[in-house]
Structure formats: C-alpha cells, structure tokens
C-alpha cells in the first residue's frame, strides 16, 4: 500500500510570513482578542460600578440612622 502525500492548507504550505493570508489571520486573531478583552472589561466595570453604588447606599443609610439617633437624643434631653 502506498501512502498518499499530505496536502497542507494555503497558509501552511507557502510558509510565507508576509503573505496576505497570514496578515489576515493575524489581524483576525488581534480582533478577537480585542473583543474578548473589551467584553471582560465591560463586566469588570459593571461590577465595580455596582460595588461603588452599594457603598454609597450603605453610607447614606448609616448617615440617616445616625441623624435619627441624634434627633431622638436631642428630643430626650429637652
């Protein structure tokens, strides 16, 4: 039995680093990496926003409770 030769794709067969096919593949990889990083950055920014919003809400609630306690204390003294 004679083995048939293996044929490579056009990018692998030419091996030319400066070919348009290689440039297109390289551009596609960078584009996909950019999209992935952008989406992950968006998620991170959203969760940071939620954390800051929660801290502000907690501080406002604490300030309101403290104000209420001060008013009750002043009413008790009078």
Contact map, one row per residue, 1 for C-alpha under 8 A:
111000000000000000000000000000000000000000000000000000000000000000000000000000
111100000000000000000000000000000000000000000000000000000000000000000000000000
111110000000000000000000000000000000000000000000000000000000000000000000000000
011111000000000000000000000000000000000000000000000000000000000000000000000000
001111100000000000000000000000000000000000000000000000000000000000000000000000
000111110000000000000000000000000000000000000000000000000000000000000000000000
000011111000100000000000000000000000000000000000000000000000000000000000000000
000001111111100000000000000000000000000000000000000000000000000000000000000000
000000111111100000000000000000000000000000000000000000000000000000000000000000
000000011111110000000000000000000000000000000000000000000000000000000000000000
000000011111111100001100000000000000000000000000000000000000000000000000000000
000000011111111000000000000000000000000000000000000000000000000000000000000000
000000111111111000000000000000000000000000000000000000000000000000000000000000
000000000111111100000000000000000000000000000000000000000000000000000000000000
000000000011111110000000000000000000000000000000000000000000000000000000000000
000000000010011111100100000000000000000000000000000000000000000000000000000000
000000000000001111100110000000000000000000000000000000000000000000000000000000
000000000000000111110110000000000000000000000000000000000000000000000000000000
000000000000000111111110000000000000000000000000000000000000000000000000000000
000000000000000001111111000000000000000000000000000000000000000000000000000000
000000000010000000111111100000000000000000000000000000000000000000000000000000
000000000010000111111111110000000000000000000000000000000000000000000000000000
000000000000000011111111111000000000000000000000000000000000000000000000000000
000000000000000000011111111100000000000000000000000000000000000000000000000000
000000000000000000001111111110000000000000000000000000000000000000000000000000
000000000000000000000111111111000000000000000000000000000000000000000000000000
000000000000000000000011111111100000000000000000000000000000000000000000000000
000000000000000000000001111111110000000000000000000000000000000000000000000000
000000000000000000000000111111111000000000000000000000000000000000000000000000
000000000000000000000000011111111100000000000000000000000000000000000000000000
000000000000000000000000001111111110000000000000000000000000000000000000000000
000000000000000000000000000111111111000000000000000000000000000000000000000000
000000000000000000000000000011111111100000000000000000000000000000000000000000
000000000000000000000000000001111111110000000000000000000000000000000000000000
000000000000000000000000000000111111111000000000000000000000000000000000000000
000000000000000000000000000000011111111100000000000000000000000000000000000000
000000000000000000000000000000001111111110000000000000000000000000000000000000
000000000000000000000000000000000111111111000000000000000000000000000000000000
000000000000000000000000000000000011111111100000000000000000000000000000000000
000000000000000000000000000000000001111111110000000000000000000000000000000000
000000000000000000000000000000000000111111111000000000000000000000000000000000
000000000000000000000000000000000000011111111100000000000000000000000000000000
000000000000000000000000000000000000001111111110000000000000000000000000000000
000000000000000000000000000000000000000111111111000000000000000000000000000000
000000000000000000000000000000000000000011111111100000000000000000000000000000
000000000000000000000000000000000000000001111111110000000000000000000000000000
000000000000000000000000000000000000000000111111111000000000000000000000000000
000000000000000000000000000000000000000000011111111100000000000000000000000000
000000000000000000000000000000000000000000001111111110000000000000000000000000
000000000000000000000000000000000000000000000111111111000000000000000000000000
000000000000000000000000000000000000000000000011111111100000000000000000000000
000000000000000000000000000000000000000000000001111111110000000000000000000000
000000000000000000000000000000000000000000000000111111111000000000000000000000
000000000000000000000000000000000000000000000000011111111100000000000000000000
000000000000000000000000000000000000000000000000001111111110000000000000000000
000000000000000000000000000000000000000000000000000111111111000000000000000000
000000000000000000000000000000000000000000000000000011111111100000000000000000
000000000000000000000000000000000000000000000000000001111111110000000000000000
000000000000000000000000000000000000000000000000000000111111111000000000000000
000000000000000000000000000000000000000000000000000000011111111100000000000000
000000000000000000000000000000000000000000000000000000001111111110000000000000
000000000000000000000000000000000000000000000000000000000111111111000000000000
000000000000000000000000000000000000000000000000000000000011111111100000000000
000000000000000000000000000000000000000000000000000000000001111111110000000000
000000000000000000000000000000000000000000000000000000000000111111111000000000
000000000000000000000000000000000000000000000000000000000000011111111100000000
000000000000000000000000000000000000000000000000000000000000001111111110000000
000000000000000000000000000000000000000000000000000000000000000111111111000000
000000000000000000000000000000000000000000000000000000000000000011111111100000
000000000000000000000000000000000000000000000000000000000000000001111111110000
000000000000000000000000000000000000000000000000000000000000000000111111111000
000000000000000000000000000000000000000000000000000000000000000000011111111100
000000000000000000000000000000000000000000000000000000000000000000001111111110
000000000000000000000000000000000000000000000000000000000000000000000111111111
000000000000000000000000000000000000000000000000000000000000000000000011111111
000000000000000000000000000000000000000000000000000000000000000000000001111111
000000000000000000000000000000000000000000000000000000000000000000000000111111
000000000000000000000000000000000000000000000000000000000000000000000000011111
